[in-house]
Amino acid sequence: MQAALEKSPNSEASLQLLLFVDERPSSRKHIQRVRSYLDSLKTDYAFELMVVDVGEQPYLAEHFKLVATPALIKIHPAPKHTLAGSNLIAQLKNWWPRWQRSVEEHQLGLSEDIPPLESPISVSPSAEIPQSAATSLASSIELIRLSDEIFRLKQEKEELLDQVRFKDQVMLMLAHDLRNPLTAASIAVETLELDYHQSQKNNGASGLTPSLKRRLFEQGRTQFRTMERMITDLLQGARATSGEFNIRPQKLDLGILCQEILNQMRDQFRLKSQQVETDIPQDLPLVYADEELVRQVIVNLLDNAIKYAPKDGKIGVSILHRTTQKMQVTIWDDGPGIPEENRDRIFENHFRLKRDEAKEGYGLGLSLCQKIVRAHYGRIWVDTAPKGGCFHFTLPIYR
């Protein structure tokens, strides 16, 4: 159904109307009824009627914030007025005299203060029809389209500039943040390499004890995993922003996954002498989720807990079989917690609390966690433990 423009027999159109319809069979009946009623009106004021299919010109429906069709909108003269529902004719009968009066008032205003022809037309992002520009319905609609397009381009420009600024900031932080784990890993590897060369000279006699070698190997492995996680977060965050975020769900034992992650992060807990309390039942049902993505969520939340829990502090991990459809994972710490006024914002892209501006991180971790959980049709939220922060997220049970 193409947009159709109709004019009354008068030469100058003072009243401009848009009739929004959809593809339902009843739409044709509404069009015929409105046309017939308008044709039967005896008026000294010319009008234009454009029929718009919302499927073919959705930007117009969005601009006028339509919530239902059919809808008849008077866009000129101002103020804009919308009639909607199946009883359009009854509403039109009631409003037509007032619309005529608005035309009279508009024409009276023009006769008292006619703007010069060379005055430029100002098109604002709100896309209200300038009074001096309403010479035809087609030109008015084109002004709306162009102003909406300008507004959209301005938004895109701001988003692109924000992304460029953020990428510059991330590059600086990445160069800084990678230095610490890279230095630690390098020291461990170089120490092992030096010991190897010395043992070659001393007929296999090593200067390091087996337990110290194991700790050095584990330290190097842990630091490399830290660097890999930082890079993965950045890449995964970029994919999620660009719409390339996909999951590959399968049967997954959350209890085993959590224990595996806790074992891998044991040295990080030990560095701050933090105690880890767990409540992970043995008989949990399987969930339906992407193992690597869920691993990212748990690791990110545990990283936060390690960062904010004090030295000799406590961190907790628990899993609850919440309903027949959902499992809930909870990770808490006894750190400073999240201020109540920021709890709705901490999952936003790049959002960081003021107290964290000097800390490592990109403001991507929690945002990425939310995207992953939502992609699994779950929910993630934060509240306050007896002391500190407490994060929860849910995942669907495998059936």
C-alpha positions in Angstrom: 0.0 0.0 0.0 1.8 3.1 -1.2 1.4 6.5 0.5 -1.3 8.3 -1.4 -1.7 12.1 -1.5 -5.1 13.6 -2.1 -6.2 17.3 -2.3 -9.5 18.9 -2.0 -10.7 20.9 -5.1 -9.4 24.1 -3.6 -6.0 25.3 -4.8 -4.3 26.1 -1.5 -4.1 23.4 1.2 -4.4 24.9 4.7 -5.1 21.7 6.6 -2.7 18.8 6.3 -3.8 15.3 7.5 -2.0 11.9 7.7 -3.9 8.7 7.8 -1.8 5.8 9.2 -2.9 2.3 8.3 -1.4 -1.2 8.4 -1.8 -4.4 6.2 -4.9 -5.7 7.9 -7.9 -6.1 5.6 -9.9 -3.7 7.8 -7.5 -0.9 6.8 -9.0 -0.5 3.4 -12.4 0.0 5.0 -11.0 2.8 7.2 -9.4 4.5 4.3 -12.7 4.5 2.3 -14.7 5.7 5.3 -12.4 8.6 6.0 -12.2 9.6 2.3 -15.9 9.5 1.9 -16.5 11.6 5.0 -13.9 14.2 4.0 -15.4 14.4 0.5 -18.8 15.0 2.0 -17.6 17.9 4.1 -18.6 21.4 3.0 -15.7 23.6 3.9 -14.0 26.8 2.7 -10.7 25.5 3.8 -8.6 23.2 1.5 -7.0 20.1 3.0 -4.5 17.5 2.0 -4.8 13.8 3.0 -1.9 11.4 2.8 -2.4 7.7 3.5 0.7 6.1 5.0 1.3 2.4 5.4 3.3 2.0 8.7 5.1 -1.0 7.3 6.5 1.0 4.3 7.3 4.2 6.2 8.1 3.2 9.8 10.1 6.3 10.5 6.9 8.4 10.3 5.1 6.1 12.7 8.1 6.3 15.1 8.3 10.1 14.7 4.6 10.6 15.6 4.9 8.0 18.4 2.0 6.0 17.2 0.8 3.2 19.5 -2.2 2.0 17.3 -3.6 2.1 13.8 -5.7 3.4 12.2 -4.7 6.9 13.2 -5.5 10.3 11.7 -3.1 13.1 12.5 -3.5 16.8 11.9 0.1 18.0 11.4 -0.7 21.5 10.1 -1.6 24.0 11.4 -0.1 23.5 14.8 -0.6 22.1 17.4 -0.4 18.6 16.1 -3.4 16.4 17.0 -3.9 12.7 16.8 -7.1 10.6 16.5 -6.8 6.9 16.9 -9.0 3.8 17.1 -11.7 2.2 15.0 -14.2 5.0 15.6 -12.2 7.6 13.6 -15.3 9.1 11.8 -17.1 9.8 15.1 -14.0 11.5 16.5 -13.4 13.4 13.2 -17.0 14.8 13.3 -16.3 16.1 16.8 -13.0 17.6 16.0 -13.5 19.0 12.5 -15.0 22.3 13.6 -12.1 22.9 15.9 -9.6 22.0 13.2 -11.3 24.6 11.0 -11.0 27.2 13.7 -7.3 26.4 13.9 -7.0 27.1 10.2 -8.7 30.5 10.6 -6.4 31.4 13.5 -3.4 30.4 11.5 -4.4 32.4 8.4 -5.2 35.4 10.5 -1.7 35.2 12.1 -0.1 35.0 8.7 -2.0 38.0 7.4 -0.8 40.0 10.4 2.8 39.0 10.2 3.9 37.5 6.9 7.5 36.4 7.1 9.9 37.4 4.3 10.2 34.8 1.5 14.0 34.6 1.9 13.7 33.6 5.6 15.5 30.3 6.1 13.5 27.3 7.3 14.8 26.0 10.6 14.5 22.2 11.0 15.0 21.0 14.5 15.6 17.4 15.6 12.1 17.4 17.1 10.8 17.7 13.6 7.8 19.9 14.3 6.6 21.4 11.0 7.7 25.1 10.7 4.7 27.3 10.1 6.3 29.1 7.1 7.2 25.8 5.5 3.8 24.1 5.4 3.1 24.8 1.7 2.3 21.2 0.9 1.9 17.9 2.8 4.6 16.3 0.7 7.1 19.0 1.6 6.2 18.7 5.2 6.7 15.0 5.2 10.0 15.4 3.5 11.1 17.9 6.2 10.2 15.4 8.8 12.2 12.7 7.1 15.2 14.9 6.6 15.2 16.2 10.2 14.9 12.7 11.6 17.8 11.6 9.4 19.9 14.6 10.6 19.1 13.7 14.2 20.0 10.0 13.6 23.3 11.0 12.0 24.2 13.3 14.9 23.5 10.5 17.3 25.7 8.1 15.2 28.4 10.7 15.1 28.4 11.1 18.9 28.4 7.3 19.4 31.4 7.0 17.0 33.3 9.8 18.7 32.6 8.1 22.1 33.9 4.8 20.7 37.1 6.4 19.4 37.7 8.2 22.7 37.1 4.9 24.6 39.4 2.9 22.4 42.2 5.5 22.9 41.6 5.2 26.7 41.6 1.4 26.5 44.8 1.3 24.6 46.5 3.4 27.3 45.0 1.2 30.1 45.8 -2.0 28.3 49.5 -1.0 27.9 49.6 -0.2 31.6 47.6 -3.1 32.9 49.4 -5.8 30.9 52.7 -4.7 32.3 52.1 -6.2 35.8 51.1 -9.7 34.8 53.6 -9.7 31.9 56.4 -8.7 34.3 55.4 -11.4 36.9 55.2 -14.1 34.2 58.5 -13.0 32.7 60.3 -13.2 36.1 58.9 -16.7 36.7 59.9 -17.9 33.2 63.4 -16.3 33.4 64.0 -17.8 36.9 63.1 -21.3 35.6 65.3 -20.7 32.5 68.3 -19.6 34.6 67.9 -22.6 36.8 67.8 -24.9 33.8 71.0 -23.5 32.4 72.7 -23.7 35.8 71.6 -27.3 36.2 73.1 -28.1 32.8 76.4 -26.8 34.0 76.2 -28.6 37.3 75.4 -32.1 35.9 71.7 -31.8 36.5 71.8 -30.4 40.0 69.0 -27.8 40.3 69.2 -24.8 42.6 65.4 -24.7 43.0 63.4 -27.1 45.0 60.6 -29.1 43.2 57.9 -27.2 45.2 59.4 -23.8 44.2 59.5 -24.9 40.6 55.8 -25.8 40.7 55.0 -22.4 42.3 56.9 -20.6 39.5 55.2 -22.6 36.8 51.8 -21.9 38.4 52.6 -18.2 38.8 53.5 -18.0 35.1 50.4 -19.9 34.0 48.2 -17.7 36.2 49.6 -14.5 34.9 49.3 -15.6 31.3 45.6 -16.5 32.0 45.1 -13.0 33.5 46.5 -11.4 30.3 44.4 -13.7 28.1 41.3 -12.8 30.1 41.9 -9.1 29.8 42.2 -9.4 26.0 39.2 -11.8 25.8 37.1 -9.3 27.7 38.0 -6.5 25.3 37.3 -8.6 22.2 34.1 -10.1 23.5 32.9 -6.7 24.5 33.6 -5.4 21.0 31.7 -8.3 19.5 28.7 -7.8 21.8 28.6 -4.1 20.8 28.7 -4.8 17.1 26.0 -7.5 17.3 28.3 -10.5 16.7 27.5 -12.0 20.1 26.6 -15.7 19.8 26.3 -18.5 22.2 26.7 -22.3 21.8 24.7 -23.8 24.7 25.1 -27.4 25.8 24.7 -29.5 29.0 26.9 -28.0 31.7 27.6 -28.9 35.3 27.9 -25.6 37.1 29.2 -27.1 40.3 32.2 -28.7 38.5 32.8 -25.5 36.5 32.9 -23.4 39.7 35.2 -25.7 41.5 37.6 -25.8 38.5 37.7 -22.0 38.4 38.2 -21.7 42.1 41.2 -24.1 41.9 42.7 -22.1 39.0 42.4 -18.8 41.0 43.8 -20.3 44.2 47.0 -18.3 44.0 45.1 -15.0 43.5 43.2 -15.7 46.7 46.4 -16.6 48.5 48.2 -13.4 47.5 45.7 -11.4 49.6 45.2 -14.1 52.2 41.5 -14.2 51.4 39.3 -17.0 52.6 36.8 -18.6 50.1 33.6 -20.0 51.4 31.5 -22.3 49.1 28.1 -23.7 49.2 27.9 -25.9 46.1 25.5 -28.9 46.5 26.6 -32.2 44.9 23.2 -33.0 43.4 22.6 -29.9 41.2 20.8 -30.4 37.9 22.7 -29.5 34.7 22.2 -26.1 33.1 21.9 -25.3 29.4 24.7 -22.8 28.7 27.9 -21.9 26.8 30.7 -23.2 29.0 33.3 -20.6 28.0 30.9 -17.6 28.3 29.7 -18.7 31.7 33.3 -19.2 32.7 33.9 -15.5 31.8 31.0 -14.4 33.9 32.2 -16.3 37.0 35.8 -15.3 36.5 34.9 -11.6 36.1 32.8 -11.7 39.3 35.5 -13.4 41.2 38.1 -11.0 39.9 35.9 -8.1 41.2 35.5 -9.9 44.6 39.3 -10.3 44.9 39.9 -6.7 43.9 37.4 -5.3 46.5 37.6 -7.7 49.4 40.3 -6.6 51.9 43.4 -8.4 52.8 42.4 -11.4 55.0 38.9 -10.8 53.8 36.2 -13.3 52.8 34.7 -14.3 49.4 31.8 -16.6 49.0 30.4 -18.7 46.1 27.1 -20.5 46.2 24.7 -22.2 43.8 21.0 -22.5 44.4 18.5 -24.7 42.6 16.0 -21.8 42.5 13.1 -23.1 40.5 12.3 -25.9 38.0 13.5 -23.6 35.3 16.4 -21.6 36.8 19.7 -22.1 38.7 21.2 -19.2 40.6 24.9 -18.5 41.2 25.9 -16.0 44.0 29.3 -14.5 44.4 29.9 -12.1 47.4 32.7 -10.4 49.2 33.1 -8.4 52.4 34.5 -5.3 50.6 33.0 -1.8 50.5 30.0 -2.9 48.3 28.2 -1.0 45.6 26.5 2.3 46.6 22.7 2.0 46.2 22.5 4.9 43.8 24.8 3.2 41.4 23.4 -0.4 41.4 21.3 0.3 38.3 24.3 1.7 36.4 27.2 -0.6 37.1 26.1 -2.9 34.2 26.4 -0.1 31.7 29.2 0.0 29.1 32.3 1.8 30.4 30.6 2.8 33.7 33.0 3.0 36.6 32.5 4.2 40.2 34.5 7.3 41.0 36.4 5.4 43.7 37.6 3.0 41.0 39.0 5.5 38.5 42.5 4.9 39.6 42.2 1.1 39.6 42.9 -1.3 36.7 40.0 -2.1 34.4 38.0 -0.9 31.5 34.4 -0.7 32.8 33.6 -3.7 30.5 33.5 -6.6 32.9 30.0 -6.2 34.4 28.6 -5.0 31.1 29.9 -8.1 29.4 28.5 -10.3 32.2 25.1 -8.8 31.7 25.2 -9.4 27.9 26.2 -13.0 28.4 23.6 -13.8 31.0 20.8 -12.1 29.0 21.9 -14.0 25.9 21.1 -17.2 28.0 17.7 -15.7 28.9 18.9 -15.3 32.5 19.1 -12.3 34.9 22.0 -10.7 36.7 21.7 -8.2 39.6 23.5 -6.9 42.7 22.5 -6.3 46.2 24.2 -5.9 49.6 25.4 -8.8 51.6 25.6 -8.3 55.4 28.8 -6.4 54.4 30.2 -5.9 51.0 28.9 -6.6 47.5 26.8 -9.6 46.4 26.2 -10.5 42.7 23.6 -13.0 41.5 22.9 -14.4 38.1 20.5 -17.1 36.8 20.8 -19.7 34.0 18.2 -22.0 32.5 18.2 -25.7 33.6 18.8 -28.3 30.9 15.7 -30.3 29.9 
